[in-house]
Amino acid sequence: MTWTLPNILTTLRLLAAPAVAVMFLYFTRPYADWFALILFVSAAITDWFDGYLARSWKQVTKLGTMLDPIADKAMVVIALMVIVGYSSMSPWLVLPATVILFREVFVSGLREFLGDTAGTLKVTQLAKWKTTAQMIAIAVLFAQGVFEHYFGMSVFGMDDHLVLSILEGREDDVHGLTWKYAGMVWAGHVGIWLLWLAAALTLLTGFDYLAKSIPYLKDER
């Protein structure tokens, strides 16, 4: 195994995946959301960076080729598990998350069955867009958690009438409730829309991979 800088970055991204969930075990919210967001975004950036370095420095290795898709899937699966778990099982999150998780498990099993043949099925541009959409959606949803808990901390002890009056501009917004609420709502809506887009791209790439695999699944006569 060759431990080049791209491979080290990929390994760190793989280790960051479970660390995202661990943040919610050892820190209270919104600090856990902040740490998970920073860790996830940093890991997502290395996803582009390690691939770029490996190609430009001609350091593409078998280790990196093996670890890269595993790290991507681990990041997405674990982050989705955390987000859905803290969302009170909202169907708007559960449904696209289920589609994404099902596709990743199905394609992983298919690749394992195909063995060496799977290496001949190249990663398409659509699959890269799928991964990008997944990671942006997850990052935005983590950000939504940050806004939500800062808003909750700011309105703690206030009655509903006072909160509504501040949001409607009838009372002075001393604690910045307006921008915290707007950030919470917009991040939530944008994150969910992006997750549904990612789920649609995930389905398309899954069908594409299955279609390309069918010739290798036929029994010889």
C-alpha positions in Angstrom: 0.0 0.0 0.0 1.3 3.5 -0.9 0.6 6.2 1.6 0.5 9.3 -0.7 -1.0 12.6 0.4 -4.2 11.9 -1.5 -4.5 8.5 0.2 -3.9 10.1 3.6 -6.7 12.7 2.9 -9.0 9.9 1.8 -8.3 8.0 5.0 -8.9 11.0 7.2 -12.3 11.5 5.3 -13.2 7.9 6.1 -12.4 8.4 9.8 -14.3 11.7 9.8 -17.5 9.8 8.9 -18.1 8.1 12.3 -16.7 11.2 14.0 -19.7 13.2 12.8 -22.1 10.9 14.8 -19.7 10.9 17.8 -20.1 14.7 18.0 -23.7 14.2 19.2 -22.6 11.8 21.9 -20.1 14.0 23.6 -21.4 17.6 23.0 -24.7 19.3 23.6 -26.5 21.1 20.8 -25.9 23.5 19.0 -22.2 22.8 19.6 -22.6 19.2 18.3 -24.3 20.7 15.2 -21.4 23.1 14.7 -18.7 20.5 15.1 -20.5 18.1 12.8 -21.1 20.8 10.2 -17.4 21.8 10.2 -16.2 18.2 10.2 -18.5 17.2 7.4 -17.8 20.3 5.2 -14.0 19.8 5.7 -14.3 16.1 4.8 -16.4 17.0 1.7 -13.8 19.5 0.5 -11.1 16.8 0.7 -13.3 14.6 -1.5 -12.5 17.0 -4.4 -9.0 17.8 -3.2 -7.6 14.3 -2.9 -9.0 13.3 -6.3 -7.5 16.4 -7.9 -4.1 15.8 -6.3 -4.1 12.2 -7.2 -4.7 12.9 -10.9 -2.5 16.0 -11.2 0.4 14.4 -9.3 -0.2 11.0 -11.1 -0.6 9.3 -7.7 -3.7 7.3 -8.4 -3.3 4.0 -6.4 -5.3 0.9 -5.8 -5.7 1.9 -2.1 -7.1 5.3 -3.0 -9.4 3.8 -5.7 -10.8 1.4 -3.1 -11.1 3.8 -0.2 -12.5 6.8 -2.0 -16.1 5.5 -2.7 -16.2 3.8 0.7 -15.4 7.1 2.4 -18.0 8.9 0.3 -20.7 6.4 1.2 -19.8 6.3 4.9 -20.0 10.1 5.1 -23.4 10.2 3.5 -24.9 7.2 5.3 -23.8 8.2 8.8 -24.7 11.9 8.4 -28.1 11.0 7.1 -28.6 8.6 10.0 -27.8 11.4 12.4 -30.0 14.0 10.7 -33.0 11.7 10.4 -32.5 10.6 14.0 -32.7 14.2 15.3 -35.5 15.2 13.0 -38.3 13.3 14.9 -38.5 11.0 11.9 -39.9 13.6 9.6 -41.3 11.9 6.4 -39.9 14.7 4.3 -36.4 13.5 5.4 -37.1 9.8 5.9 -38.3 9.2 2.3 -35.4 10.7 0.4 -32.9 9.3 2.9 -34.4 5.8 2.5 -34.0 6.1 -1.3 -30.4 7.1 -1.0 -29.5 4.4 1.6 -31.3 1.7 -0.5 -29.4 2.7 -3.6 -26.0 2.7 -1.9 -26.6 -0.7 -0.4 -27.9 -2.1 -3.6 -25.1 -0.8 -5.8 -22.5 -1.8 -3.3 -23.9 -5.4 -3.3 -24.0 -5.4 -7.1 -20.4 -4.2 -7.3 -19.3 -6.9 -4.9 -21.1 -9.5 -7.1 -19.5 -8.2 -10.3 -16.0 -8.3 -8.8 -13.3 -7.2 -11.2 -16.0 -6.5 -13.8 -17.2 -3.6 -11.7 -14.0 -1.8 -12.4 -14.9 -1.5 -16.1 -18.1 0.4 -15.3 -16.7 3.9 -15.1 -18.1 6.6 -12.8 -20.3 8.9 -14.8 -20.6 12.7 -14.5 -24.1 12.2 -13.2 -22.8 10.1 -10.4 -20.4 12.9 -9.4 -23.3 15.4 -9.4 -25.2 12.9 -7.2 -22.5 12.8 -4.6 -22.1 16.6 -4.7 -25.9 17.1 -4.3 -25.9 14.7 -1.3 -23.1 16.4 0.5 -24.4 20.0 -0.1 -27.9 18.9 1.1 -26.5 17.3 4.3 -24.3 20.4 5.0 -27.3 22.7 4.7 -29.4 20.4 7.0 -26.6 20.5 9.6 -26.7 24.3 9.3 -30.4 24.2 9.8 -29.8 22.5 13.1 -27.4 25.3 14.2 -30.0 28.0 13.4 -32.8 26.0 15.1 -31.0 25.7 18.4 -29.7 29.3 18.5 -33.3 30.4 17.9 -34.5 28.0 20.6 -32.0 29.4 23.1 -32.9 33.0 22.2 -36.7 32.4 22.8 -36.2 30.4 26.0 -38.4 32.0 28.6 -40.4 34.1 26.2 -44.1 33.6 25.7 -45.5 32.8 22.2 -47.1 36.2 21.9 -43.9 38.1 22.5 -42.0 35.9 20.0 -44.6 36.5 17.4 -44.6 40.2 18.0 -40.8 40.3 17.6 -40.9 38.3 14.3 -43.7 40.6 13.0 -41.7 43.7 13.8 -44.0 45.0 16.5 -41.3 44.6 19.2 -37.6 45.4 19.1 -35.5 42.4 18.0 -32.8 42.7 20.7 -31.7 39.0 20.4 -31.7 38.7 16.6 -34.7 36.4 16.5 -35.6 37.4 13.0 -32.4 36.4 11.3 -32.1 33.2 13.3 -35.7 32.2 12.4 -35.2 33.1 8.8 -32.0 31.1 8.7 -33.7 28.1 10.3 -36.6 28.2 7.9 -34.6 28.8 4.7 -31.9 26.2 5.6 -34.6 23.7 6.4 -36.5 24.2 3.1 -33.4 24.4 0.9 -31.8 21.4 2.6 -35.0 19.2 2.1 -35.3 20.3 -1.6 -31.6 19.5 -2.2 -32.0 16.1 -0.5 -35.0 15.3 -2.7 -32.9 16.3 -5.7 -30.0 14.2 -4.5 -32.5 11.2 -4.0 -33.7 11.7 -7.6 -30.1 11.7 -9.0 -29.4 8.7 -6.8 -32.2 6.8 -8.3 -31.1 7.7 -11.9 -27.5 6.7 -11.3 -28.7 3.4 -9.6 -30.8 2.5 -12.7 -28.0 3.5 -15.0 -25.6 1.2 -13.1 -28.1 -1.6 -13.1 -28.6 -1.3 -16.8 -24.9 -1.4 -17.5 -24.6 -4.5 -15.3 -27.4 -6.5 -16.8 -25.2 -8.1 -19.6 -22.9 -9.4 -16.9 -25.8 -10.9 -14.9 -27.1 -13.1 -17.6 -26.6 -16.9 -17.2 -24.5 -18.5 -19.9 -26.4 -21.1 -22.0 
